[in-house]
Amino acid sequence: LQFVESGGGLVQPGGSLRLSCTASGFNFDYYDLGWFRKVPGKDHEGVSCISSSHSDGSVYYADSVKGRFTISRDNAKNTVYLQMNSLKPEDTAVYYCASSQSFTAQVMCIYPPPSDTWGQGTQVTVAS
């Protein structure tokens, strides 16, 4: 499994960013995909997950991002995206993408795959 995340950066509160994660090394279409974030000293959080199109097609968002973030996938490009709008300082974190076969998006976000299978991460900083 290999993931390359991009799109992070510094943005002011209320701004937007779009994260991308291009994956390789597995049959992308058949895997659930997710975005997780980590802040030093805190547990990781499952931000958003999207199930395989061969599964139930579900999407999950953490309560903290619901209505602001949108996850999508492009199976032809082996890429998953996270559109982040109305960003807040508390969204500051390193964002990682990962894959698994978890039956539903919610299951993947709540019970993520081991962190050593995630991508290298991209830093998102929300500050004025």
Solvent accessible surface area in square Angstrom, and as a share of the most:
residue,aa,sasa,rsa
1,L,109,0.54
2,Q,113,0.50
3,F,12,0.05
4,V,82,0.47
5,E,8,0.04
6,S,59,0.38
7,G,37,0.36
8,G,29,0.28
9,G,29,0.28
10,L,133,0.66
11,V,23,0.13
12,Q,124,0.55
13,P,61,0.39
14,G,57,0.55
15,G,20,0.20
16,S,58,0.37
17,L,34,0.17
18,R,130,0.47
19,L,0,0.00
20,S,26,0.17
21,C,1,0.00
22,T,67,0.39
23,A,5,0.04
24,S,51,0.33
25,G,70,0.67
26,F,31,0.13
27,N,89,0.45
28,F,5,0.02
29,D,47,0.24
30,Y,106,0.40
31,Y,52,0.20
32,D,3,0.02
33,L,1,0.01
34,G,0,0.00
35,W,0,0.00
36,F,0,0.00
37,R,18,0.06
38,K,73,0.31
39,V,49,0.28
40,P,123,0.77
41,G,87,0.84
42,K,135,0.57
43,D,130,0.67
44,H,77,0.34
45,E,56,0.25
46,G,11,0.10
47,V,0,0.00
48,S,0,0.00
49,C,0,0.00
50,I,21,0.11
51,S,2,0.02
52,S,3,0.02
53,S,74,0.48
54,H,109,0.48
55,S,51,0.33
56,D,85,0.44
57,G,50,0.48
58,S,33,0.21
59,V,68,0.39
60,Y,53,0.20
61,Y,45,0.17
62,A,9,0.07
63,D,121,0.63
64,S,56,0.36
65,V,0,0.00
66,K,120,0.51
67,G,81,0.78
68,R,31,0.11
69,F,6,0.02
70,T,73,0.43
71,I,8,0.04
72,S,46,0.30
73,R,40,0.15
74,D,43,0.22
75,N,45,0.23
76,A,104,0.80
77,K,130,0.55
78,N,48,0.25
79,T,9,0.05
80,V,1,0.01
81,Y,30,0.11
82,L,0,0.00
83,Q,58,0.26
84,M,0,0.00
85,N,60,0.31
86,S,59,0.38
87,L,2,0.01
88,K,83,0.35
89,P,74,0.47
90,E,120,0.54
91,D,0,0.00
92,T,43,0.25
93,A,5,0.04
94,V,38,0.22
95,Y,0,0.00
96,Y,46,0.17
97,C,1,0.00
98,A,0,0.00
99,S,5,0.03
100,S,19,0.12
101,Q,116,0.52
102,S,12,0.08
103,F,170,0.71
104,T,44,0.26
105,A,0,0.00
106,Q,95,0.42
107,V,58,0.33
108,M,0,0.00
109,C,7,0.04
110,I,86,0.44
111,Y,158,0.60
112,P,35,0.22
113,P,18,0.11
114,P,89,0.56
115,S,77,0.49
116,D,127,0.66
117,T,46,0.27
118,W,28,0.10
119,G,13,0.13
120,Q,114,0.50
121,G,12,0.11
122,T,17,0.10
123,Q,88,0.39
124,V,0,0.00
125,T,43,0.25
126,V,5,0.03
127,A,43,0.33
128,S,130,0.84
